[in-house]
Amino acid sequence: MKQIILFVITLTFLACNEGNQAEDNGNSEIDANSRNTTLVKIENRLDNWFEAENFTRSYSYCWISENDTLDFTIRITENVSDSSLALRFSHRKPVLFSAAMEKLNSCLPIIKQDFNLDKLGYFHFESPIYYRDMTTELSKSYENQFGKKNISYKQLNDFLMDSWLEEKVGAFLNQFNKSTKRYGIEKFHILEKEDYKQYIPNSDLSDYPSFSIHGMGVSVMINE
């Protein structure tokens, strides 16, 4: 369960929208650059024993537009043991990864009021198929190097460490004088385009690649 803290902050995303604005791929892709949005901070109650023993606190940052919650949430938790932070993207509809990162950067001033981002140690987001720009770039590079065969987790890490994705993640981490330690995709495998509808059922797939690297989200371990 979640308890909404009594403050709501209206954001005008002029800086984001003056630059490269994300295109909407049909009604099913999140318009992460919507101008008329309100940022809401939510305190996540640590009810179960695991959360209570391992986390000091947890907040979610989400956006509301015209009385409807945008299907995109940034969640941050602080660990008890070392005060390190874990940052996660949570959504079920596709969004451009570049737009998601703009969304994250736009609310950093608010997040910094709650957390010391110098303690950021872990970053997690959904599988590449949920980010059309990411899966397009990664699939193209992956096919050039490996075709459509599965590779080892070490090869996968090496591949991602020298990829379009690392350019985006590295640029974000650089502002905190941090860098990527390693990548991981649990239950990594190749997902064929014919199976995309299981995950993004209402999406226009015309601009998607013929396959995507897939698994239980993408994890980024961050150097101290």
C-alpha positions in Angstrom: 0.0 0.0 0.0 1.1 3.5 -0.6 0.6 6.7 1.4 0.6 10.0 -0.6 2.7 12.6 1.1 0.9 15.9 1.3 2.6 17.8 -1.4 2.2 18.0 -5.1 4.6 19.8 -7.3 3.6 21.2 -10.7 6.4 20.9 -13.2 6.6 22.8 -16.5 8.8 20.8 -18.7 9.9 23.6 -21.0 13.5 22.7 -21.1 12.7 19.1 -22.1 10.2 20.1 -24.7 12.4 22.7 -26.3 14.9 20.0 -27.2 14.2 16.7 -29.0 10.7 15.8 -28.0 9.8 12.1 -28.0 7.4 11.0 -30.7 4.3 9.1 -29.7 4.0 5.7 -31.4 0.2 5.3 -31.4 -2.0 5.5 -28.3 -0.2 2.7 -26.5 3.2 4.5 -26.1 3.6 6.7 -23.1 3.9 10.4 -23.9 6.7 10.9 -21.3 7.1 14.6 -22.4 3.6 15.7 -21.8 3.6 19.4 -20.8 0.4 19.3 -18.6 1.7 17.0 -15.9 2.0 17.1 -12.1 4.7 15.3 -10.2 3.5 13.5 -7.1 5.8 12.0 -4.5 4.6 8.9 -2.7 6.0 7.3 0.4 6.1 3.5 0.0 5.2 1.8 3.2 7.6 -0.9 4.2 5.1 -3.4 5.4 6.6 -6.9 4.9 9.5 -8.2 6.9 12.0 -8.2 4.1 11.4 -4.5 3.3 11.3 -3.5 6.9 14.7 -5.2 7.6 16.5 -4.2 4.5 15.2 -0.7 3.5 15.4 2.5 5.5 12.8 4.3 3.3 11.3 4.2 -0.2 9.7 6.8 -2.4 8.0 6.7 -5.7 7.7 9.7 -8.1 4.9 9.6 -10.6 3.1 12.0 -12.9 -0.6 12.9 -13.1 -2.2 14.3 -16.2 -5.8 15.4 -16.3 -6.8 13.3 -13.3 -5.1 10.3 -14.7 -1.8 8.8 -13.5 0.8 8.4 -16.2 2.0 4.8 -16.5 5.6 5.7 -15.6 7.0 5.7 -12.1 10.5 6.2 -10.7 11.1 4.4 -7.4 14.0 4.9 -5.1 14.9 2.8 -2.0 17.6 3.3 0.6 19.3 0.2 2.0 19.8 -0.2 5.7 23.3 -1.7 5.6 25.2 1.0 3.7 22.6 3.7 2.8 23.1 2.9 -0.9 20.3 3.7 -3.3 18.4 1.6 -5.8 16.6 3.4 -8.6 14.0 1.7 -10.7 11.7 2.6 -13.7 8.3 1.0 -13.5 5.8 0.9 -16.3 3.8 -1.5 -18.4 3.4 0.5 -21.6 6.3 1.3 -24.0 8.1 4.6 -23.7 11.2 5.9 -25.5 14.2 5.4 -23.2 15.5 8.8 -24.2 12.2 10.3 -23.0 12.3 8.3 -19.8 15.8 9.5 -19.0 14.6 13.1 -19.6 11.8 12.5 -17.2 14.3 11.3 -14.6 16.6 14.2 -15.1 13.7 16.7 -14.9 12.8 15.5 -11.4 16.3 15.2 -10.0 16.0 18.5 -8.0 13.1 17.0 -6.1 14.8 13.6 -5.6 17.9 15.3 -4.3 15.7 16.8 -1.5 15.0 13.3 -0.3 18.2 11.3 -1.1 21.9 11.7 -1.5 22.4 10.5 -5.1 26.1 10.1 -4.5 25.0 6.9 -2.8 23.4 5.6 -6.0 24.5 2.0 -6.4 21.9 0.2 -8.6 19.7 1.1 -11.5 16.9 -1.1 -13.0 14.5 -0.7 -15.9 12.2 -2.8 -17.9 13.3 -5.1 -20.7 14.5 -3.5 -24.0 11.2 -4.3 -25.7 9.5 -1.6 -23.6 11.8 1.1 -25.1 11.5 1.3 -28.9 14.7 3.3 -29.4 16.7 1.0 -27.1 15.6 -2.3 -28.6 16.1 -0.9 -32.1 19.7 0.1 -31.4 20.6 -2.9 -29.4 19.1 -5.4 -31.8 20.9 -3.9 -34.7 24.3 -4.0 -32.9 23.6 -7.5 -31.5 22.8 -9.0 -34.9 25.9 -7.5 -36.4 28.0 -9.2 -33.7 26.2 -12.4 -32.9 23.3 -12.9 -35.3 20.4 -14.3 -33.4 22.2 -16.8 -31.2 22.2 -16.6 -27.4 25.4 -15.6 -25.7 26.9 -16.0 -22.2 26.2 -13.5 -19.5 29.8 -12.3 -19.6 29.5 -11.7 -23.4 26.2 -9.9 -22.7 27.8 -7.6 -20.2 30.7 -6.8 -22.5 28.2 -6.1 -25.3 26.1 -3.7 -23.2 29.2 -2.0 -21.8 30.0 -0.9 -25.3 26.5 -0.1 -26.6 24.0 2.7 -27.3 22.5 2.0 -23.9 25.8 2.6 -22.0 26.1 6.0 -23.8 22.8 7.0 -22.2 23.3 5.5 -18.8 26.9 6.7 -18.7 25.9 10.2 -19.4 23.4 10.1 -16.6 25.9 8.7 -14.1 28.6 11.1 -15.1 26.9 14.0 -13.4 27.4 12.2 -10.1 31.0 11.2 -10.9 29.9 7.6 -11.2 30.2 4.9 -13.9 28.7 1.5 -14.8 30.3 -1.5 -13.1 28.4 -4.1 -15.0 25.1 -5.0 -16.6 22.8 -8.0 -16.1 19.6 -9.3 -17.7 18.1 -12.1 -15.6 16.8 -15.0 -17.7 18.3 -13.5 -20.8 17.1 -14.8 -24.1 16.2 -13.7 -27.7 12.6 -12.7 -28.1 11.2 -13.0 -31.7 8.9 -10.2 -33.0 6.0 -12.6 -33.3 6.0 -12.9 -29.5 6.1 -9.1 -28.8 2.3 -8.9 -28.4 2.6 -10.9 -25.2 4.3 -8.0 -23.6 3.1 -4.9 -25.5 -0.2 -6.0 -26.9 -1.6 -2.7 -28.1 1.5 -1.4 -29.8 2.2 -0.6 -33.4 5.1 -2.9 -34.1 6.0 -1.6 -37.6 9.1 0.2 -36.4 10.3 -2.5 -34.1 13.2 -4.9 -35.0 12.7 -8.5 -35.9 13.9 -9.7 -32.5 14.9 -8.2 -29.1 17.2 -9.2 -26.3 14.9 -10.0 -23.5 14.6 -11.1 -19.9 13.5 -9.8 -16.5 14.5 -6.2 -16.9 17.9 -4.7 -17.2 20.1 -4.2 -14.1 23.0 -1.8 -13.8 25.5 -2.2 -11.0 27.2 1.2 -10.4 30.8 1.8 -9.3 31.2 3.6 -6.0 
